[in-house]
Amino acid sequence: MHRRTFLTGTAASAAFALSGPGLAFARSDAKDAGTLALLTEAADRLAAEVLEGMEGAGRGGARGTLRQLRRLFTPYIWPDSRYHHSAALEAPMETLLSQVEAAQHDDGTFSGGNRHSPPDSAFLMEDMGAMTEAAEGIRHPVVRDISSRLAAMMRKAGPALRTGGIHTPNHRWELSAALARIDRVDPNPAYRARIDEWLAEGVDINAEGIYSERSSNYAQAVSNPSLLRLSRLPGLEGLKHLVRRNLETTIDMAEPTYGDVETIYSRRQDQAQSKQTLHTYYLQYRELAQDFDDGRFAGIVRWIEQNDSSQLGDALADFLDHPKLAGPIPAPVQPFVDFQRYFRTVNLVRERRGDMTASFYAGSDWYEDGEPSRFYNTIGSGLATNPTLMRLWKGPLVIDAIRVIPDFFSMGHFRPSDIALADDGTVTLSGEMNVPYYLPMPPERRDPDGAYALSKSVDGRFNSALDFSHRPAHFRRLAIQMVARPRSDGYALEFSTDGEAEVGIAIEITLRPGGTLTGVQEVAGVGGLLTGGEATYTVEGQHLRFGPGGSDVVPRLSSGEQYSWAGGRLNLAGDKVYITGETPFTHTLRLAFG
């Protein structure tokens, strides 16, 4: 449709009846009117933001541009929106749609950092499919034109997505869900056959409800919604039970004040502790609350609506696409209860005591069954390497990380290899660093030309043409332990070392920004140094006291040779406080709220 048709669409709209599954619940009594009002208000705000930012339209690539189109298209077709059939949306929608069409390659794919990418193209199919299915049966000319052009792009993408490949585990489910979408506009048995081929590999979720990537970000954004989409296909209904398992675990991973979802055990980008919150799981909890009559899931739904409704603007499109979501949900049950749970598959202990939530972590991929793995002292995308030992929430007071940094052969942060949970609730984290000095090559392995294999040192710090795997070595050893004992007002953390003497040790405490810190000595370029007594961190009138401090030695901070070689540093945002000492080191750090 040309621009002039868009501009005359509203005048003509009165002649066209509104129908279709996306609007069927608009006049139904079996709907959650309060929720629809919240989502409509949030969707209208998003539409206003898109209109205000049209000068920069297209800067987010095809995927971002398509999402902007969806944010206009949804209120345009929704009768309760103040933008319903608004002429003000029509030219911007044409601009955005034309940009997406221009971005599609001749082979049907889109590029999103990865060139001619089936997975990146699959993400676009989700938004295209949501819009085309919501528009089914609507005979308004603008809506019909947009829907037909989206369907044309989906048909064009189908062959490449059916035969294309992936990079990460979640891509399999996103690609399969995209094929299910395409099959709706261009039925082809080959699409279901490819879906079944991917699913035949087995879904990568374990008994504890954790996907292989261990990522909250990809669970909520890709794996869960994709598997739910596939569960609506004949014979695949059982997939929703896998999603249910993940959502049950997510409740235990969540903090009840702000809805933070734990990410330290992830193998993806969110292990850097970028904030993930429950609102991103909203649609999944709502759908499965209905399917399983689950009051806890309904409790999460209502918590999100009461605390994060402003974040739900995109959800209205999904309600139009899948009208069942607008139906009533069970009576909510308080989802946040006291518990202590050891997630053995990721070496993580989670616990909640009233409004206090804590994590203890020893699941780095540097180790496997307590021993160095083939990834020892290696960092990279797809590996879990976060060195945070503990996180702690109590309302607005948040310790984002407690870490230990020894000044030991440029190994960087200590990462424990073992975790133990005692009957009294005590959690013990332990591990050791072993660094070699290499000895002469055995006679039978010597080469008179001195040509030895280029190899990596067993501690992972460096590479040399010394064929390390065949050389004897002797090791310097440093063992570190943290024992966390619960107290009525917080925790007592007992740190101790064994092995190498005269090694500098720094306990690093990272406090979430936003509060006032007192009782520490400020050190330029480092942060706060706690040398005696206690420090106090105050947020919104609530107080965290912690201490005592240690020596007055300024810490030598290293993220390890893996980072420093590339000029990087492993760091978190927030106020840093250090407690320093020297091995043999023992120190009890008390964390007290009140």
Disulfide bonds with the S-S distance in Angstrom:
none
